[in-house]
């Protein structure tokens, strides 16, 4: 038996949009809320056990919302009950009906998702949770230009299409009762509905809901315009009523003579669609002639074509106004025959011809798949069809341009493959599912990605490789001197990011290698009393013919990257010059540099060996390795000395420039007393001396109440390092501090 609930007054909360509120200005009397209308609808297509589950959900929701009232003064349970009835009219299955009854209990009553899953099953809990998450989307931040992106994000967040159906039913009932809401909130909600929810209903094919949401929003946003147009439509309806009646009678008689069993109904454009046509085409109301239309519903598709033949015999068709969406359905599954005829007094009338099933799909969209789940097809088959349909949603008529962009960027199905995230300025960026914060930076601008050093996601600093979720707020932290790291290629997902990183690495490494190669060659030629400026063009032609390089720049780049030795190259140039027809060896003009200058800004062509971590002020030497460019070591580095003994020809003389242009890593070990706050104090000493700390580790074994802190810090040069160490030694808890060449062992990230 359907159950009823007796409501009494109480103190409610006020967290829902239209939701639980004190509403003191309205009297509260005991009210009976009946489940009978809902169960009457459900009994037509649900099993008895399913209806009992729905009744249990109603009782739970009724108890949860006890003593809560809407701003209209009605018991709050009337709202979820009305939402469930809308879903029932769409013939949704039992789970979304239960979710409709329960959709506010998580948000308003602190009922947990786990509690719902235990009582009503995991699927119902997922649906309720999905609707609650959509409620939390801050649509008020949406600018007009961002409305489309919000629609995309909301669709992407609804993994099960039934979540969006329940949400649309919720908004539909809210719009029907919007008059009780204060004006400021009423205007905001109406704008939200017009910008967000009505287009979603449209793209899901829920035509009846779409038109109602549009008209209700228009009435609240522009009441004067709505009232004026409504009055004009009523007047036109009276003037044209007799004409429409004659048209309907003539159509029914013609189709009856053709022995076609059908339903013929007149239809009228909505107030908002008339207003939109007037606005978009700059017409007055009197110039909008196609206010009325006729819909004919038949039993079989073939009868649609028979109807059209009978209609064309009755009235003249307008050339170019015949559209066959039965043979070629619209991308969202819509099917009908459209034809516009010239009726009495030259009035154009659009006719839509369709079967009952086509009509259900045209009106209820994706919900029609549940209405017809027993029509010769299993529910799973229909849901799979809905999956394919939802993958390629297009706007039905007027928004084809936006819909194409929507299709390209969203490509949504019930498990969407895209995420939608906010920039710091509340703009929306669409990215492939699995995209990282670094992909986000490159999607904004390639230069922003190249200079990215850190990101904040939802105001929390997280790694660049962090995968993004729909609704995340992402802020990129950049540094002008930053450059892409080759390891980024291992975790970026978007083609744009990968292409930009590869292009930068290829371009910058090539340019830097050319400069380094020229310096190396000049140094090698100086030993032969030659210079690059002295070499005639013919020498370069002969050399290119021997090596197979396209130009001299490629030769320099290979040398800079360590693919060739500058000494060998210089020797070959000397031989070619000696054999040149005009060639006598000439002494090099001017003084050549004894050493290759190193500033620290050469990029990837110069690498800083971790075995000795050279810094400006150290005596250094360069090692050319195949494919690795030049590695810089300190002259007393044991690793460098071993390599030098094996192959002395790999080594070249280098020296620091007067003002190196970056900070350099150096390792420091500090033996300290074990005392409270020692780590904070010593890090404060180091940072106060202008050094950056990039890593700290501490020995686990303590000896005589002391411990070794192992620090990796960044300094400008040896003088700066000395100042840092002096500052640390002034700390009474520091026993000893010294630079070390031993690598710090770090835990894998």
KOLMI-300189 format. One record per residue (C-alpha): x, y, z; residue in one letter. Coordinates in steps of 0.001 Angstrom, whole numbers, plus 524288, in hexadecimal, padded with zeros to 5 digits. Example, Ala and Ser with C-alpha at 12.3 -4.5 7.8 and 13.67 -1.06 7.14 Angstrom:
2
8300C,7EE6C,81E78,a;
83566,7FBDC,81BE4,s;
***
This chain:
749
80000,80000,80000,x;
804C0,80DD3,7FD25,x;
808CB,8147F,80987,x;
80653,82231,80E59,x;
80E02,82AFB,8175C,x;
808B4,8349A,8216B,x;
81187,840B0,821D9,x;
812BE,849B7,82DA1,x;
81A6A,8562A,8301E,x;
8288D,85646,83494,x;
835B2,85D04,8335D,x;
83BF9,859F6,82625,x;
84964,85C81,82087,x;
84B39,86509,81480,x;
855DF,85F4A,80C25,x;
84EEE,85B10,7FFC7,x;
84C53,86438,7F47F,x;
83DB9,8647C,7F6AB,x;
83F31,85C57,80235,x;
83CAD,85AFE,81047,x;
839B8,86872,81581,x;
8325B,86E52,820C2,x;
828E3,875E2,817E9,x;
82302,87CB9,823D7,x;
81A27,88563,81BBF,x;
8121B,879A4,8176D,x;
808EC,8723F,820A3,x;
80C52,86413,822D4,x;
80151,85AC5,82456,x;
80165,84C2B,824EC,x;
801CA,8471A,81706,x;
7FF9D,83996,8115B,x;
8099A,835A0,80724,x;
80529,829DE,7FF56,x;
80D22,82049,7F76C,x;
800F2,81BC0,7F025,x;
802D9,823B8,7E38D,x;
810B6,81EA9,7E22C,x;
80D63,81074,7E499,x;
80238,81179,7DAE1,x;
80BE4,81557,7D046,x;
815E8,80B30,7D470,x;
80C18,80018,7D4C6,x;
80AD9,80135,7C600,x;
818C7,7FCB4,7C384,x;
81FEC,7F899,7D007,x;
81F5D,7EBC5,7D765,x;
81907,7EB10,7E4C5,x;
82641,7E8D0,7EB63,x;
82BB9,7F4F1,7E4B4,x;
8202E,7FD3A,7E90A,x;
8223E,7F880,7F703,x;
83082,7FCC7,7F621,x;
82BF0,80A2F,7F176,x;
82273,80AFA,7FCF4,x;
82D9A,807CA,8064F,x;
835B6,812BB,80078,x;
82A31,81C07,80219,x;
828A0,81879,81062,x;
83729,81AA7,812EA,x;
83720,827C4,80BDF,x;
82A8B,82BCA,8128B,x;
83081,8291B,81FE5,x;
83D4C,82FEE,81C43,x;
8363A,83C4E,817D5,x;
82C9C,83C78,82330,x;
82AA5,84A40,82878,x;
83058,8505F,81C33,x;
828FB,85987,81340,x;
82AFF,85FD8,80626,x;
82A9C,86E7F,804BD,x;
81CC5,86D03,7FFA8,x;
818D2,867A2,80CF0,x;
8167F,859D6,807E3,x;
81C7F,84E0A,80EB8,x;
829C2,84BAE,808B4,x;
82689,83D8E,8051F,x;
81D77,842E4,7FA93,x;
82961,846BC,7F29F,x;
83064,83978,7F1AF,x;
8230E,83325,7EFB1,x;
82041,83C3D,7E433,x;
82DBF,83982,7DE83,x;
82B19,82AF0,7DF6A,x;
81E19,82CBA,7D86D,x;
824DE,833D9,7CD2E,x;
82E8E,82892,7CC20,x;
82325,81F01,7CC89,x;
81C98,825FB,7C123,x;
82949,82367,7B9BE,x;
827B3,81511,7BDBF,x;
8351C,81467,7C3FB,x;
83834,807ED,7CB47,x;
836F5,8066A,7D9FF,x;
844CB,80AAD,7DD81,x;
843EB,818C8,7D866,x;
8361D,819F2,7DE0C,x;
83BCD,81667,7EB60,x;
8472E,81FAF,7E911,x;
83D79,82A8C,7E5FD,x;
836C7,82863,7F307,x;
843D8,82830,7FA1C,x;
84B64,8324C,7F235,x;
84C07,83C91,7FD0F,x;
84E97,83417,80903,x;
85D74,83435,80776,x;
85E31,842E2,80572,x;
85406,8470F,80F6D,x;
853C1,83C8B,819D6,x;
861DD,837B2,81A93,x;
85DB9,82A02,816C7,x;
869D2,8230B,811B7,x;
86B38,81C5D,804AF,x;
86F01,80FF1,80BE1,x;
8624C,8103D,813AA,x;
85A5E,8117E,80733,x;
86208,80664,800E7,x;
85F34,7FDB0,80C87,x;
85096,8008F,80C15,x;
84DB6,801BA,7FD9A,x;
85955,7FC3F,7F645,x;
865F4,801C2,7F0B6,x;
85FED,80623,7E3DC,x;
8559F,80EA1,7EA51,x;
86010,8147D,7F326,x;
8687D,81790,7E73C,x;
85D26,81E69,7E095,x;
85A08,82684,7ECAF,x;
8685D,829F5,7EE74,x;
8695A,82DE8,7E030,x;
85DCB,8372D,7E154,x;
8637D,83CDF,7EDE8,x;
87087,83F8C,7E725,x;
869AC,846B0,7DC17,x;
862C0,84F08,7E643,x;
86FFE,8538D,7EB42,x;
874B8,858F3,7DE29,x;
875E5,8678F,7E01B,x;
86E35,86C07,7D45B,x;
86DA2,879DE,7D982,x;
87BAE,87B99,7D51E,x;
87754,878E1,7C743,x;
878C0,88431,7BE03,x;
8703A,88436,7B1FD,x;
87BCA,88043,7A9A1,x;
87E7E,874D8,7B2BD,x;
870C2,86F2B,7B2D5,x;
873F4,86561,7A818,x;
87FD6,86068,7AF68,x;
87803,85EB9,7BBD5,x;
86E53,85672,7B46A,x;
8797B,84DFD,7AFA1,x;
87F44,84C83,7BD25,x;
8723B,848D6,7C33F,x;
86FC1,83E9F,7B8D3,x;
87D60,83936,7BAE1,x;
87B23,83855,7C98B,x;
86ED0,8303F,7C7B0,x;
8745F,822C0,7C4ED,x;
866D8,81C9A,7C460,x;
85D1A,823AE,7BBAB,x;
85289,82143,7C5E7,x;
859AA,82A97,7CF0E,x;
85764,83583,7C55A,x;
8493C,83165,7C358,x;
8468A,83231,7D1F3,x;
84D82,83F43,7D28E,x;
84563,8449D,7C74F,x;
838E5,83FD5,7CDCA,x;
83D58,8469E,7DA46,x;
83F99,85369,7D314,x;
832AF,85219,7CBB3,x;
82AE3,8516F,7D854,x;
832E5,85C6C,7DE4A,x;
82F7D,86505,7D2AA,x;
82121,861D1,7D444,x;
821B3,866EC,7E23C,x;
82B61,871FD,7E02E,x;
8217F,87C96,7E385,x;
82367,87A51,7F213,x;
831F6,87D62,7F16F,x;
83757,88B24,7F44C,x;
8399F,89362,7E82A,x;
8488D,8935A,7E827,x;
84940,884A1,7E92B,x;
83E02,88322,7DF99,x;
84547,88AC9,7D52D,x;
851E6,88346,7D76A,x;
84B1E,87618,7D6BC,x;
84381,879F4,7CA8F,x;
85014,87E30,7C3D6,x;
856BF,87185,7C7D6,x;
84B71,869CB,7C25E,x;
84B42,87104,7B570,x;
85A0E,87048,7B3BA,x;
85CC8,862CA,7B945,x;
85170,8599A,7BBA3,x;
84899,85C9F,7B010,x;
85396,85A29,7A620,x;
85718,84D7A,7AD24,x;
848EC,84917,7AC0F,x;
84922,84D1E,79DCE,x;
85558,84558,79AC5,x;
85013,83987,7A1E4,x;
843D8,83A58,79966,x;
83A97,83D97,7A4B5,x;
832EA,846E0,79C35,x;
82723,848C4,7A525,x;
82FD9,84BA8,7B0DD,x;
8387E,8545B,7A881,x;
82D2B,85CE5,7A400,x;
82768,85DEB,7B1A5,x;
83482,861A5,7B7B4,x;
8369D,86C0E,7AD4A,x;
82930,8721F,7AECE,x;
829B1,87210,7BDB2,x;
83738,87858,7BDAB,x;
832FE,882B5,7B3E8,x;
826D4,885E3,7BBF3,x;
82F09,88869,7C836,x;
83A4E,88F7C,7C175,x;
83216,89865,7B8D5,x;
82454,898AC,7BE7E,x;
82011,8A4AD,7B6AC,x;
824A1,89F18,7A9AA,x;
81E69,8920E,7ACE9,x;
81174,89838,7B081,x;
81159,8A0A9,7A437,x;
8140E,89529,79B41,x;
80A76,88C6F,7A253,x;
7FFE2,896A6,7A03F,x;
8037D,897AB,791DC,x;
80314,888DC,79047,x;
7F5A8,8884A,796BE,x;
7F0B8,892C5,78D85,x;
7F695,88BE1,781BA,x;
7F10A,87F07,7868C,x;
7E389,88528,78683,x;
7E55C,88B10,77902,x;
7EAD0,87E9A,77314,x;
7E2F4,874E3,77AE5,x;
7D8EA,8730F,77026,x;
7E396,87151,765E4,x;
7EAAE,86709,76E02,x;
7DDC9,86002,770AE,x;
7DAE6,85F56,76221,x;
7E8A6,85A74,75F45,x;
7E78B,84F9E,7695B,x;
7DA4A,84B7F,76450,x;
7DF11,84B49,75641,x;
7EB28,8436F,75A12,x;
7E353,8396D,761CB,x;
7D9C4,837BF,75687,x;
7E4A9,8362D,74C83,x;
7EBD8,82C10,754AD,x;
7DF38,824D5,757A4,x;
7DC64,82427,7490F,x;
7EA02,81E5E,7474B,x;
7E674,8144F,751C1,x;
7F1A2,8187A,75AB0,x;
7EF38,81676,76933,x;
7F5DF,8219C,77050,x;
7F55F,82BF2,77AF8,x;
7F508,83A00,77632,x;
7F803,844F2,77FD0,x;
7FAD5,85344,77E58,x;
8067F,858DB,7853B,x;
80ADF,86690,78867,x;
81881,86C0A,7895D,x;
81CB9,86F26,79732,x;
81DB9,87D42,79B97,x;
82C89,87C5F,79CA8,x;
82E51,8764F,78F25,x;
8262A,8813D,7893A,x;
82E2D,88B61,790AC,x;
83AF1,88502,78C5C,x;
836C1,88515,77E20,x;
832AA,89354,77F08,x;
83F9E,896EC,78551,x;
84885,88ED6,77C91,x;
841F7,89296,76FB5,x;
83E59,8A07F,77394,x;
82FD8,89E78,77119,x;
8238A,8A396,7776D,x;
8196D,89A3E,77CD2,x;
81095,89C4E,77111,x;
81BC2,897E3,76836,x;
81D27,88ACC,76F3D,x;
81350,88323,7674F,x;
8168D,8751D,76B2F,x;
8114D,87642,77908,x;
808CF,86A40,77701,x;
80B9F,85CAE,7721B,x;
80554,84F5D,770F2,x;
80A94,8427E,7760B,x;
805D2,835A3,77076,x;
808E1,828E2,77778,x;
806D9,81C17,77021,x;
8098C,80DBA,772CA,x;
81413,80A2E,768DB,x;
81F1F,81197,761F7,x;
8196B,80EEE,75472,x;
80CF3,8160A,75863,x;
814F0,82272,75A97,x;
817DE,822F1,74C0C,x;
809C0,81FE7,74885,x;
8059C,82B25,75158,x;
80EFD,8346F,74AA6,x;
80991,830D5,73D4D,x;
7FBB7,83363,741F6,x;
7FFAB,84078,747EF,x;
806B5,844E9,73B98,x;
7FA4F,841F3,7340C,x;
7F2CD,84A81,73D97,x;
7FBFB,8563C,73EAA,x;
807B8,85ACA,736D6,x;
814E4,857CB,73D04,x;
81F1C,8627B,73EBB,x;
82B0A,85F23,73638,x;
836FA,85B51,73E3E,x;
82F12,8594C,74AA8,x;
82DE0,84A81,749DB,x;
83725,84347,75309,x;
837C3,8348D,75466,x;
83D2B,8314D,761E0,x;
8377C,82396,76139,x;
8404C,81EA1,75664,x;
84BB5,826A1,75BD1,x;
849A2,8288D,76A91,x;
84FF7,833B9,771A0,x;
85C65,83050,778CA,x;
85518,82FB7,785D2,x;
84B3E,825BE,780DE,x;
8402E,82F26,77D81,x;
83743,82A4B,77280,x;
82C00,83134,76BA1,x;
82799,8360C,75E6A,x;
826DD,844E9,75DC9,x;
81F88,84C4A,7534A,x;
81AC1,85A5B,752D7,x;
80E18,85CEE,74B5C,x;
8073A,8696B,7473B,x;
7FA1C,86931,74E1E,x;
7EE37,871E2,74CE7,x;
7F0CC,88082,74B4B,x;
7FF01,87D6D,747DE,x;
80271,8798B,755E0,x;
80E24,87027,75660,x;
80BE2,8644A,75F10,x;
81649,85A55,762B4,x;
81224,84C20,7636D,x;
819C1,841CF,76B0E,x;
816CB,833A1,76786,x;
81BBD,828BD,7705A,x;
8185C,81BB1,776A5,x;
814C5,81A3D,784F7,x;
8224A,81548,7883A,x;
828A1,82073,780B5,x;
81FEE,829D3,7881B,x;
823FC,82425,79533,x;
83253,82577,791AD,x;
83036,8335B,78CA2,x;
8298B,83765,79943,x;
830AE,82F49,7A37E,x;
83DE0,82D79,79CE0,x;
846C2,8241B,7A403,x;
83BCD,8215A,7ADBD,x;
83429,81B11,7A2A1,x;
83DDA,80FE3,7A301,x;
83812,80C09,7B012,x;
82A17,80E3D,7AB49,x;
82C48,8049F,7A041,x;
834DC,7FB05,7A766,x;
82A8A,7F06A,7A5B5,x;
827B9,7F332,79773,x;
82EA6,7E766,791FF,x;
83BE9,7EB6D,79762,x;
842F4,7E857,7A3F2,x;
845F9,7F3AD,7ACFE,x;
85494,7F14B,7ABA0,x;
85379,7F286,79CDB,x;
84C57,7FF64,79E1D,x;
8564E,8047E,7A7CF,x;
8613B,800E2,79E7A,x;
85A1E,80871,793F5,x;
85950,813E7,79D58,x;
86804,812C7,79F70,x;
86A8F,813E5,790E9,x;
860F2,81EFC,78FC5,x;
866B3,826C4,79AED,x;
8742F,825AE,794D7,x;
8703F,82EE7,789F7,x;
86660,83872,78F95,x;
86323,84395,78671,x;
859E1,84EBC,78828,x;
84CCE,84B79,781ED,x;
84AC0,85788,7797E,x;
84FD7,86531,77BCC,x;
85CF1,86326,782BD,x;
86404,85B08,77897,x;
870A7,862D4,779B1,x;
871B0,8616D,78863,x;
86DCA,85337,78793,x;
878CB,84FF7,77E1A,x;
8828C,855F4,78769,x;
87BEA,84E8D,79269,x;
87D27,841CC,78AFC,x;
88B82,8440B,787F3,x;
88FBA,84766,795AE,x;
8869F,83F5E,79E3B,x;
883D0,832B9,796DF,x;
87C93,82E97,7A2E2,x;
876E0,8215F,7A62A,x;
872D0,81BE8,7B333,x;
8812A,81B0D,7B6ED,x;
88656,827E3,7B168,x;
89437,82892,7AC59,x;
89622,836ED,7AF88,x;
897E6,83F53,7BBA0,x;
89464,84DA0,7BD4A,x;
89C82,855F2,7C66F,x;
89CA3,8642F,7CA9A,x;
8A780,86DDD,7C87C,x;
8AA61,87752,7D387,x;
8A16E,880FB,7CC63,x;
895FB,87759,7CC80,x;
89727,87408,7BE0B,x;
89511,865FA,7B9D2,x;
89F4B,85DA5,7B302,x;
89BB1,850AB,7ACC4,x;
8A625,84600,7AD6C,x;
8A690,8376C,7AA70,x;
8A416,82E7A,7B5F9,x;
8B11A,82B68,7BC69,x;
8B6E1,838A2,7B900,x;
8C065,83E35,7C2E6,x;
8C259,84BA9,7C89B,x;
8CD85,84DB3,7BEFB,x;
8C442,84A8F,7B3BB,x;
8BB85,8554E,7B91B,x;
8C6B0,85F1D,7B8BD,x;
8C9B4,85BDC,7AA8F,x;
8BB4C,85C72,7A6DF,x;
8BAE2,86A9A,7AB7F,x;
8C746,86E7A,7A427,x;
8D395,86787,79FC9,x;
8DC3A,871C8,7A621,x;
8D505,8700C,7B305,x;
8D7BF,86177,7B256,x;
8E612,863AB,7AF0B,x;
8E7D6,86C9F,7BADA,x;
8DF9D,86493,7C447,x;
8E6A0,86164,7D104,x;
8DB30,85DBC,7D9F4,x;
8CC62,85CF5,7DA81,x;
8C1B7,85ED0,7E495,x;
8B5B6,8563B,7E356,x;
8AA38,85ABB,7EB95,x;
8B3C2,86404,7F26B,x;
8BCE2,858C9,7F637,x;
8CA8C,857B6,7F08B,x;
8CBB3,84AA7,7E98D,x;
8D52E,8442A,7DFDD,x;
8D484,84788,7D16D,x;
8D115,83968,7CE52,x;
8C483,839D2,7D67A,x;
8B8B5,83539,7CE98,x;
8AD7E,83EF0,7CE2D,x;
89F38,83C93,7D178,x;
89344,843FA,7CC9B,x;
8910D,85013,7D4E6,x;
89F4B,851C6,7D925,x;
8A459,85FB6,7DA36,x;
8B220,8602A,7D48D,x;
8BC09,86B11,7D64A,x;
8C920,86AA3,7CF2E,x;
8D562,87004,7D595,x;
8DF6D,8744F,7CB89,x;
8ED6D,8790E,7CB55,x;
8F323,8803A,7BF94,x;
90001,878EB,7C065,x;
8F98D,86B82,7C121,x;
8FAC3,861F0,7B5C5,x;
8F3EF,8552B,7B223,x;
8F961,848CC,7B7EE,x;
8FAB7,83CA7,7AF34,x;
8F46D,8346D,7BA00,x;
8E7B2,83BDC,7B7CA,x;
8E58F,833B9,7AB9C,x;
8E380,827C3,7B43B,x;
8D6E6,82CC4,7BA63,x;
8D05A,83707,7B1CB,x;
8C42F,83211,7AAB2,x;
8C05B,83C59,7A0BA,x;
8C629,83D4E,7933F,x;
8C7C5,84BFA,794B4,x;
8D03D,84A9A,7A0DF,x;
8D862,83F9A,79B2B,x;
8DAA5,846EB,78E6B,x;
8DE2D,85399,79554,x;
8E7F5,84CDF,79E5A,x;
8EE5D,84564,7934E,x;
8EF29,85183,78AD5,x;
8F56F,85964,795C6,x;
8FF32,84ECC,7992D,x;
902D6,84CB5,78B04,x;
903DD,85B21,787A7,x;
90AC4,85FC8,793EE,x;
91406,8544A,794B2,x;
917AE,85623,7867F,x;
91A3D,864CA,787F5,x;
921DA,86317,79496,x;
929D5,85815,78EC1,x;
92D76,86070,78306,x;
932DF,86B05,78BF7,x;
93A49,86139,79438,x;
93F8C,85A55,78812,x;
944B5,86719,7829A,x;
94BBD,869F9,78F59,x;
951AC,85C5C,78FAD,x;
95622,85D0D,7818F,x;
95C06,86A89,78377,x;
9639F,86579,78F1C,x;
96877,859AB,78776,x;
96C59,861DB,77B9B,x;
973D0,86B60,78439,x;
97D83,8607F,7872F,x;
98036,86011,77883,x;
98137,86EDA,777C9,x;
9748E,86F83,7700E,x;
9670E,8755B,771A8,x;
959C7,872CE,76B94,x;
959F0,8803F,76533,x;
965F0,87C71,75D65,x;
95FF0,87091,756D5,x;
95BA3,872D6,748A0,x;
94E47,86DF4,743C3,x;
95446,86309,73B95,x;
959A0,85CB2,747D1,x;
94BE6,85BF2,74D96,x;
94680,85613,740F3,x;
950C5,84B59,7410E,x;
94E45,8489B,74F6A,x;
93F80,847C9,74D8B,x;
9417A,83E7F,74226,x;
949BF,835AE,74ADD,x;
940DA,835DA,756B9,x;
93387,835D5,7500C,x;
92E64,8410F,75852,x;
924C3,84AA1,75247,x;
92BDE,856B1,7572A,x;
9366F,85B52,76074,x;
92C9E,85D56,76B6A,x;
92A01,84EC1,76BDC,x;
93899,84C41,76D5F,x;
93983,855CA,778B4,x;
92D3F,85016,77EF3,x;
932BB,84241,77E5C,x;
93F50,846C3,784B2,x;
937DD,84E28,78F28,x;
92FC8,841F1,791EC,x;
93BDA,83980,792EE,x;
93983,83208,78658,x;
946B9,83678,78132,x;
95389,83B11,786FD,x;
95789,8491E,7847E,x;
965EC,84536,78425,x;
96390,83B6C,77927,x;
95B69,84566,771C3,x;
9660D,84FD5,77318,x;
9708D,84668,76E45,x;
96879,8431E,76241,x;
96646,85192,75F65,x;
974D7,85402,7603A,x;
9777F,84914,7566C,x;
96D42,84E2C,74D05,x;
972C7,85BCE,74E19,x;
9808A,856DF,74BAB,x;
97C23,8501F,73F25,x;
9747A,85BD8,73A95,x;
97917,8615C,72DAE,x;
97B5B,86E9C,73376,x;
97F56,86964,740AA,x;
98B0A,86CD1,74877,x;
98903,86ADB,756D8,x;
9864C,87800,75CCF,x;
987DF,87BB3,76AA8,x;
97B5F,87EC7,7718C,x;
978CA,88D3B,77294,x;
97683,8925E,7802C,x;
97678,88B3B,78CFD,x;
96D2B,87FB9,78EAE,x;
967D6,87C29,79C05,x;
96F84,871F6,7A386,x;
96370,86C23,7A99B,x;
95516,86A35,7A61C,x;
94D3D,873B7,7AEA0,x;
94256,86D99,7B6E0,x;
93777,875C5,7BCDF,x;
92DD2,86B7C,7C14E,x;
92357,86FF6,7B7AE,x;
92799,867BB,7AC1A,x;
91C26,85E6C,7ADB6,x;
91C48,84FE3,7AB26,x;
928CA,85020,7A333,x;
9301F,85223,7AFFB,x;
92D41,84911,7BB63,x;
93176,84A6A,7C979,x;
9370C,83DDE,7CECD,x;
93072,83939,7DB45,x;
93CA7,8321F,7DFA0,x;
94352,83EFF,7E30F,x;
938D1,849A0,7E15C,x;
941B1,85488,7DC4A,x;
93E60,86283,7DFCA,x;
94472,86F6F,7DB4A,x;
951B0,87118,7E1BB,x;
95533,862A2,7E041,x;
95FD9,85EC7,7D6B0,x;
9586F,857A5,7CBF8,x;
95ABE,84F81,7BFDD,x;
951A8,84B1E,7B4ED,x;
94F84,83D53,7AFF0,x;
9498D,83AA2,7A27B,x;
94155,82E47,7A279,x;
93A49,82845,796E7,x;
92C69,82D78,79634,x;
92D6A,8344C,7A34F,x;
93339,84175,79FE3,x;
93D72,84620,7A99E,x;
93DDB,84225,7B7E9,x;
94451,84B63,7C1A4,x;
94C62,845B7,7CCCD,x;
95533,84B9A,7D70F,x;
9637E,84907,7D425,x;
964FB,84137,7E0C7,x;
95939,83880,7DE12,x;
95D14,82A2E,7DF38,x;
95347,82604,7D4DF,x;
958A8,83012,7CB6C,x;
9669A,82BAD,7CE1D,x;
9631A,81D86,7CB02,x;
95C91,8215E,7BE2B,x;
9681E,829FC,7BAA0,x;
97198,81EB5,7BC60,x;
96981,81650,7B30A,x;
967E3,82089,7A83E,x;
96F54,82D74,7A991,x;
96A52,83232,79C38,x;
95C94,833CC,7A191,x;
9609F,83EE4,7AA92,x;
96116,84D7B,7A7B5,x;
964B4,85946,7AFBE,x;
95945,8616F,7B4B4,x;
957FC,86CF7,7BDDC,x;
94D4B,87499,7C489,x;
94862,88149,7BEDB,x;
9498E,88D24,7C7FC,x;
93AFC,88CE3,7CB8C,x;
9347C,87F85,7CA86,x;
925E5,880D2,7C822,x;
91F8B,876CE,7D11F,x;
91FB6,86FDF,7DE41,x;
9274D,8632D,7DFE5,x;
924B4,85718,7E80E,x;
92E78,85384,7F2A1,x;
92E20,8492F,7FD4A,x;
93090,84C8B,80B7B,x;
9314B,843AD,81767,x;
92EB4,84976,824D9,x;
93186,8423A,83193,x;
927F7,847BE,83B8F,x;
92395,8458C,84992,x;
916A8,83EA5,84B0E,x;
90E30,8497F,850B4,x;
90038,84DD1,84F10,x;
8FE54,85676,8431B,x;
90C18,854A0,83DBD,x;
90730,851CD,83004,x;
8FF23,85E48,82FB4,x;
90A52,86687,834FB,x;
914C2,861B2,82BA8,x;
90BF2,862E0,81FC9,x;
908CC,870C4,82422,x;
91773,873C1,8250E,x;
919E0,86EA1,8174C,x;
90E6C,87583,810F6,x;
911AE,88240,817E5,x;
91EEC,881B6,81120,x;
917F8,881B9,803F2,x;
91923,87356,8008A,x;
90E27,86A55,7FC04,x;
90C71,85D08,80274,x;
907BA,852C4,7F8B2,x;
90964,8465F,800D2,x;
90BE8,84248,80EEF,x;
90E4D,834D1,814C9,x;
912BE,8306A,82245,x;
919D4,82458,82732,x;
9111C,81B0F,82EB3,x;
91C15,816B9,837E8,x;
91FEA,82096,84262,x;
92D56,820C1,848B5,x;
92F97,82841,8554B,x;
922D6,82FB0,8537B,x;
92731,8351A,84648,x;
922A5,83309,83853,x;
9272F,83607,82A8F,x;
91E85,83E98,82233,x;
920C2,83CBB,813A8,x;
91C8C,8489D,80BE8,x;
91C0A,84BDF,7FD77,x;
91C54,85A9B,7FC2C,x;
91D68,86470,7F11C,x;
927A7,86F2E,7F166,x;
92D6E,8791F,7E80E,x;
93BC4,87574,7E9A6,x;
94625,87132,7F36B,x;
94609,87E6F,7FA43,x;
93767,87D4D,7FC3C,x;
9390C,86F6A,80164,x;
94336,87450,80B0C,x;
939AC,87E96,81032,x;
92F2A,87443,811D4,x;
93831,86B45,81965,x;
93CF2,87654,8222C,x;
92EDB,879B0,82580,x;
92C04,86B73,828C6,x;
9384D,86A0E,8312E,x;
93397,8755D,839A0,x;
92884,86C94,83E12,x;
92CBE,86676,84B25,x;
925F5,859A9,84796,x;
92E76,857D8,83B76,x;
93A83,84FD3,83EBE,x;
94037,84F80,83118,x;
93BE3,8530B,82358,x;
94324,85045,816BD,x;
9415C,84EB1,8083E,x;
94125,840AA,80363,x;
9423C,83A1D,7F622,x;
93A79,82E1D,7FA49,x;
92CFA,82D5D,7F42A,x;
92109,82E62,7FCEE,x;
91855,82286,7FC0A,x;
90A45,82699,7F9FF,x;
8FE08,81E8A,7FAA1,x;
8F757,81BF2,7EDC0,x;
8EBFD,824ED,7EB7D,x;
***
